[in-house]
Amino acid sequence: MKIAVIGGTGLIGSQVVTDLNAAGHEAVPHSKSTGVDVVSGQGLDEAVAGADVVVNLTNSPTFDEASLAFFQTSMDNLLAAAHKGGVGHFVILSIVGTDQVPELDYYRAKALQEKLLADGPIPYSIVRATQFMEFMDAVLSWTADADTVRLPATPIQPIASRDVAAAVAEVAAGAPLNGIRNIAGPEIFTLDELGRITLSHKGDNRTVVTDPTAGMFAAVKGDVLTDKDAHLAPTRYTDWLS
């Protein structure tokens, strides 16, 4: 199959392209660096021409309210190009619990992206993943100073990007789900606990203070960012750290 991977040069996209090509498909990466712009629409018709499947892994440059406009415009442009090009399967990557955290602009934006796809004219698949292990350093930096890192006790189920890419590639190569597949890491931690594990592994002597008001994940109520019934990936957090 010919598969157009939009956002195919990023963390997940580059691995998806590698996996699909290794499986015998013709996966072509597209991004701004290859002349494709999902907001202006530049290069989209050419990128999806002849493709059996489109995988959209582009992401908003911000996590604030502007992310809603990004996903509205980019999905409108991509769906129009894919429909015009006769694409038979459209895949996106989303977030477990994205429809359960309306307090966060970015999660509302991802929920909008899902709705636009589900309401669109093309058979589709949505892969929802839990939080990437690779993002933990960024999460720590949001609420850190020289001596402490403040984190809420939000339950999360971290997954390695390698496992996310494998799941996206598998779904892209299969029949459209016309629904959602949840994928998650094999272990559930509270975010403050995960912070302590991460700092200890790095030899970082800062103290993690449990603070229910700290950072973006403070807005999350309950365990909506975890899913014990999801397709569980193999990589454990401490193995990934090592």
C-alpha positions in Angstrom: 0.0 0.0 0.0 1.0 3.6 -0.5 0.7 5.5 2.7 1.2 9.3 3.0 2.4 10.1 6.5 1.8 13.8 7.2 4.1 15.0 10.0 6.3 12.1 8.9 9.6 13.6 10.1 8.7 14.0 13.8 9.2 11.8 16.8 6.3 9.4 16.0 6.1 10.0 12.3 9.6 9.1 11.5 9.3 5.8 13.3 5.9 5.0 11.7 7.5 5.6 8.2 10.4 3.2 9.1 8.0 0.5 10.4 5.7 0.7 7.4 8.5 0.5 4.9 10.0 -2.4 6.8 6.7 -4.2 6.4 6.8 -3.8 2.7 4.5 -0.7 2.2 5.4 2.5 0.5 5.3 5.1 3.3 6.2 8.6 2.3 6.9 11.3 4.9 5.5 14.8 4.4 6.1 17.9 6.5 6.9 21.6 6.2 10.4 20.6 5.4 9.2 18.7 2.3 6.9 21.6 1.2 3.7 20.4 2.8 1.8 22.9 5.0 -1.5 21.6 6.6 -2.6 25.1 7.6 -2.1 26.9 4.3 -2.9 23.7 2.3 0.3 24.0 0.3 1.4 20.7 -1.2 -1.4 18.6 0.3 -3.0 17.5 -3.0 0.4 16.3 -4.3 1.2 14.6 -0.9 -1.9 12.5 -0.9 -2.1 11.8 -4.6 -2.3 8.0 -5.2 -2.2 7.2 -1.5 -4.3 4.4 -0.2 -4.0 5.7 3.4 -3.3 9.0 5.0 -1.8 9.1 8.5 -1.9 12.6 10.1 0.6 13.0 12.8 0.9 16.8 12.7 0.6 18.7 15.9 -0.4 22.2 17.0 2.6 24.4 17.7 1.0 25.6 21.0 -1.2 23.9 23.7 -3.4 26.9 24.3 -6.7 28.1 22.7 -4.9 28.6 19.4 -4.7 24.8 19.1 -8.4 24.6 18.3 -8.0 26.7 15.2 -4.9 24.7 14.2 -6.8 21.3 14.2 -9.9 22.8 12.6 -8.0 24.2 9.7 -5.5 21.4 9.2 -8.2 18.7 9.3 -10.5 20.6 7.0 -7.6 20.9 4.5 -6.4 17.3 4.9 -9.9 15.8 4.7 -10.7 17.8 1.5 -7.4 16.8 -0.1 -7.8 13.1 0.9 -11.4 12.9 -0.3 -10.5 14.5 -3.6 -7.6 12.1 -4.0 -9.7 9.0 -3.3 -8.0 8.0 -0.1 -9.7 5.0 1.5 -8.4 5.2 5.1 -7.5 8.2 7.3 -5.6 7.7 10.6 -4.9 10.1 13.4 -3.1 9.9 16.7 -5.0 11.3 19.7 -4.8 11.0 23.5 -6.5 8.6 26.0 -9.1 10.6 27.9 -9.0 13.6 25.5 -12.8 14.0 25.8 -12.7 13.9 29.6 -10.7 17.0 30.3 -12.6 20.0 28.8 -10.7 22.3 31.2 -7.6 22.0 28.9 -7.6 23.8 25.6 -5.4 21.3 24.0 -7.5 18.3 25.0 -10.6 20.1 23.6 -8.7 20.7 20.4 -7.8 17.0 20.1 -11.5 16.1 20.8 -12.4 18.4 18.0 -9.9 16.8 15.7 -11.5 13.4 16.4 -15.0 14.7 15.8 -14.0 16.2 12.4 -12.5 12.9 11.3 -15.5 10.8 12.5 -18.0 13.1 10.8 -15.9 13.3 7.6 -16.3 11.4 4.3 -13.5 8.9 4.7 -13.3 5.6 6.6 -11.1 6.3 9.6 -9.1 5.0 12.6 -8.3 6.9 15.8 -5.4 5.7 17.9 -5.5 7.1 21.4 -2.3 6.9 23.4 -1.4 7.7 27.0 1.4 10.1 27.9 4.7 9.6 26.1 7.7 8.6 28.3 9.7 11.0 26.1 7.7 14.0 27.4 8.6 13.5 31.1 11.5 15.9 31.1 9.3 18.6 29.7 6.6 17.9 32.3 9.3 18.2 35.1 10.5 21.5 33.7 7.1 23.2 33.8 7.0 23.5 37.6 10.7 23.2 38.6 13.2 25.5 40.3 16.7 24.9 41.6 15.6 22.8 44.6 12.2 21.4 43.9 9.8 20.0 41.3 6.1 20.4 42.1 3.8 17.8 40.6 0.2 16.7 41.2 -0.7 13.1 42.0 -2.5 12.6 38.7 -2.5 8.9 37.6 -0.8 8.4 34.3 0.2 5.3 32.3 3.3 6.2 30.3 4.1 4.7 26.9 7.2 4.7 24.9 7.1 6.5 21.5 8.6 3.4 19.9 5.4 1.4 21.0 3.1 4.2 19.9 4.7 4.2 16.4 4.3 0.4 16.1 0.6 0.6 17.0 0.0 3.5 14.6 1.7 1.6 11.8 -0.3 -1.6 12.5 -3.6 0.3 12.4 -2.6 2.2 9.2 -1.8 -1.1 7.5 -5.1 -2.6 8.5 -8.8 -2.1 7.7 -10.4 1.1 8.9 -11.6 0.8 12.5 -14.3 3.5 12.1 -13.7 3.9 15.8 -11.0 4.2 18.4 -8.2 2.0 19.6 -6.7 2.9 23.0 -3.0 2.0 23.6 -1.1 2.5 26.9 2.0 1.6 28.8 2.0 -1.5 31.1 2.2 0.4 34.4 0.2 3.1 36.1 2.0 5.7 38.3 1.0 9.0 39.9 2.8 11.8 38.3 4.6 12.8 41.4 5.8 9.3 41.9 7.0 9.2 38.3 8.9 12.4 38.9 10.8 10.9 41.8 11.7 7.8 39.8 12.9 9.9 36.9 15.0 12.3 39.1 16.5 9.4 41.0 17.6 7.6 37.8 19.2 10.8 36.6 21.0 11.4 39.9 19.1 14.7 40.3 18.8 15.6 44.0 15.9 18.0 43.7 12.9 17.1 45.8 9.5 16.3 44.3 6.7 18.1 46.2 3.2 16.8 45.7 1.1 19.8 44.7 -2.4 19.4 43.4 -2.3 22.8 41.7 0.9 22.4 39.8 1.2 22.3 36.0 -1.1 21.4 33.2 -2.1 18.0 34.6 -3.5 19.6 37.8 -6.7 20.2 35.8 -7.2 16.4 35.3 -9.7 14.8 37.7 -9.6 11.1 38.5 -7.8 8.5 36.4 -9.2 9.5 33.0 -5.6 9.5 31.5 -5.2 5.8 32.1 -7.0 2.8 30.7 -6.5 -0.7 32.1 -8.5 -2.2 29.2 -6.3 -0.6 26.5 -3.9 -2.5 24.3 -0.9 -2.6 26.6 2.5 -1.9 25.1 5.5 -3.9 26.3 8.0 -1.3 27.4 8.2 -0.5 31.2 9.3 2.9 32.3 12.4 1.9 34.2 13.5 -0.2 31.2 13.0 2.8 29.0 15.0 5.0 31.3 17.9 2.5 31.2 
